[in-house]
């Protein structure tokens, strides 16, 4: 006989919580998988400089990650080498599809400034003047 204060009193029904538990586990797995997708592969040949005032940018959407080597070679995350004109075209096409596009520059700590300036100029010519520089807060 059901009690008066039961949720489904008088109907003879009980709430089954097992589908809700399954749903919680599926959501947990989904968020764990998507959290790993957001990270970008790091090239071990690019040694990032240390800056004590560095901050982790909060907005990840719309980043174009570029590696800049000591000799001035520019590579995208996929490993393909880019010229400055190709970089400008890539930035312009990404800017057309996403107005929040920013360039994330992973420059080797020994790269001459002129190469950084060239990449920044190519990005600005493509319509993206915002450049995020990768740094570490402390040495590894």
ZIKAWO-V674307 format. One record per run of one state. SS is the DSSP state (h for helix, s for strand, l for the rest). FROM is the first residue (numbers start at 1). LEN is the number of residues. If there is no record, write none. Layout:
ss: {SS,SS}
from: {FROM,FROM}
len: {LEN,LEN}
This chain:
ss: {l,h,l,s,l,s,l,s,l,s,l,h,l,s,l,h,l,s,l,s,l}
from: {1,18,38,50,51,63,69,74,77,81,83,84,98,102,108,113,126,131,134,136,137}
len: {17,20,12,1,12,6,5,3,4,2,1,14,4,6,5,13,5,3,2,1,4}
